[in-house]
Structures are given as structure tokens and as C-alpha cells.
Amino acid sequence: MRIITPSGAESFSIGELSKHSGVNIETIRYYERIKMLPPPPRTASGRRVYGPAEKRTLAFIRRSRELGFPLEEIRALLALGGSERASCADVHKIASAHLASVRSKLSDLIKLEAILAETVAQCTDGATPDCPVLDILDAGRQG
């Protein structure tokens, strides 16, 4: 349910915020518990009320998660973009470390792709009881 506050600012229920941000309601509550989102004001009946700032923060968290940033790095980036207003060098340090991690994972995935491609190419049409894919996954398997 969309709410217009006395000040004229648009506010959202948790369900609306979930729809607008693409973040599950339980995940929104989780982000509140771990203090990624500030505790929202509540109506007289106790319903959470969110505004454009929370919507923007959730979009930032969601996009950061899509890019593989861990929550602690996202927390640091949120702090750097918030009232602290850090220099680009601080953000660069976090992003550079994440880039190194992504490159390492990419290198591992390229190696994995080669191993899997070679193993799948060795697979037969099921005419033999041996399965190279299962063999590579279970080194102790007796063929």
C-alpha cells in the first residue's frame, strides 16, 4: 500500500517496497536486522513505512549483490556513500579488491570449463558402466 505522509513524501509498505525494489520481504527484514537498512518508522498500528531513500538503498544492495559483493563490502560502500562521503580512493580500494576476487574466480571457471569439456567429451552414450563425469566428481569411485 502506498502512503502519502503529512509532509507530502511518498511512503511504501514493506510489500510495496518489495515489489518496487525486487527484494523479498524477508530479505528486507534481514537487512534491517543486520543494520544494512535503518529501522523504519512505523504507523500507529505498527506497520513499517519506507520512503524513497530505503528504496534506493535496497536497489543499491541488490545490484551490489548481483555483482558479487559480499555484505560487509556493501555495508562499507553504503557508509562511504552516506554521511561520511569518502573519497573515490576509498571506494576504489574496495572495488579493486573485489575485481581481483572476480578475476581469480574467472580464472578458476576457465580451468573448470576446460576440465568439464574434456570429461564430457569422453562420455559415451551409456553403453559402458563407466562414467567419466562421475569419476571426476568422486575421486574414490571405483569404476
C-alpha positions in Angstrom: 0.0 0.0 0.0 1.3 3.4 -1.0 1.1 6.0 1.7 1.4 9.8 1.5 2.8 11.2 4.7 1.6 14.5 6.2 4.8 16.1 4.7 3.7 15.0 1.3 6.5 12.5 0.9 5.6 9.2 -0.7 6.0 6.2 1.6 5.6 2.5 1.0 4.5 -0.6 3.0 7.0 -3.4 3.1 5.1 -5.2 0.4 5.2 -2.2 -2.0 8.9 -1.7 -1.2 9.5 -5.4 -2.0 7.7 -5.0 -5.4 9.5 -1.8 -6.3 12.9 -3.0 -5.3 12.7 -6.6 -6.4 13.9 -7.6 -2.9 12.0 -10.3 -1.0 10.1 -9.1 2.2 12.1 -11.5 4.4 15.3 -10.2 2.9 14.3 -6.6 3.7 13.6 -7.6 7.3 17.0 -9.4 7.3 18.8 -6.2 6.1 17.1 -4.3 8.9 18.2 -6.9 11.5 21.8 -6.7 10.3 21.6 -2.9 10.1 22.1 -2.6 6.4 18.8 -0.6 6.4 17.9 1.7 9.3 14.9 0.7 11.3 11.9 2.2 9.5 9.3 4.4 11.2 6.0 2.7 12.0 2.4 3.6 11.7 0.2 3.8 14.8 -0.8 0.2 14.1 2.9 -0.9 13.9 3.3 -1.3 10.1 6.7 -0.4 8.7 6.8 2.7 6.5 9.5 3.1 3.9 10.4 6.0 1.7 12.5 6.7 -1.4 15.8 6.5 0.5 15.1 2.9 1.6 14.0 2.1 -2.0 17.3 3.5 -3.3 19.4 1.7 -0.7 17.7 -1.6 -1.4 18.3 -1.1 -5.2 22.0 -0.4 -4.4 22.3 -3.5 -2.2 20.5 -5.7 -4.7 22.7 -4.5 -7.6 25.8 -4.9 -5.5 24.8 -8.5 -4.6 24.2 -9.2 -8.3 27.8 -8.1 -8.9 29.0 -10.5 -6.2 29.9 -8.0 -3.5 29.7 -9.6 0.0 27.5 -7.9 2.5 30.4 -6.4 4.5 31.8 -4.7 1.4 28.3 -3.4 0.6 28.0 -2.1 4.1 31.3 -0.2 3.7 30.2 1.2 0.3 26.9 2.3 1.8 28.8 4.1 4.6 31.2 5.7 2.1 28.3 6.9 0.0 26.4 8.2 3.0 27.1 10.8 5.6 30.8 10.0 5.6 31.2 10.9 1.9 34.5 9.3 1.5 36.9 9.9 -1.3 36.9 7.9 -4.5 40.1 6.4 -3.3 38.3 4.6 -0.5 35.7 3.2 -2.9 38.5 2.3 -5.4 40.2 0.2 -2.7 37.1 -1.9 -2.1 36.2 -2.2 -5.8 39.8 -3.2 -6.7 39.9 -5.9 -4.1 36.6 -7.2 -5.4 37.9 -7.0 -9.0 40.9 -9.2 -8.0 38.5 -11.7 -6.5 36.3 -11.8 -9.6 39.4 -12.3 -11.8 40.6 -15.1 -9.6 37.1 -16.8 -9.8 37.0 -16.2 -13.6 40.4 -17.9 -13.9 39.1 -20.9 -11.9 36.0 -21.1 -14.0 38.0 -21.1 -17.2 40.0 -24.1 -15.8 36.8 -25.8 -14.7 35.3 -25.3 -18.1 38.3 -27.0 -19.8 38.2 -29.9 -17.4 34.4 -30.4 -17.8 34.5 -30.1 -21.6 37.2 -32.7 -21.8 35.4 -35.0 -19.4 32.0 -34.6 -21.2 33.7 -35.3 -24.5 34.8 -38.7 -23.0 31.3 -39.7 -22.2 29.7 -42.4 -24.1 26.1 -42.9 -24.9 25.7 -45.1 -21.8 26.9 -48.3 -23.4 29.5 -48.8 -20.6 29.1 -48.6 -16.9 32.0 -46.2 -16.5 31.1 -42.5 -16.3 34.0 -40.0 -16.6 31.9 -37.2 -15.1 31.1 -39.2 -12.0 34.7 -40.3 -11.8 36.0 -36.8 -11.8 33.4 -35.7 -9.1 34.1 -38.7 -6.9 37.9 -39.5 -7.0 37.3 -42.5 -4.7 34.7 -44.0 -7.0 35.5 -47.5 -8.3 34.5 -47.8 -12.0 
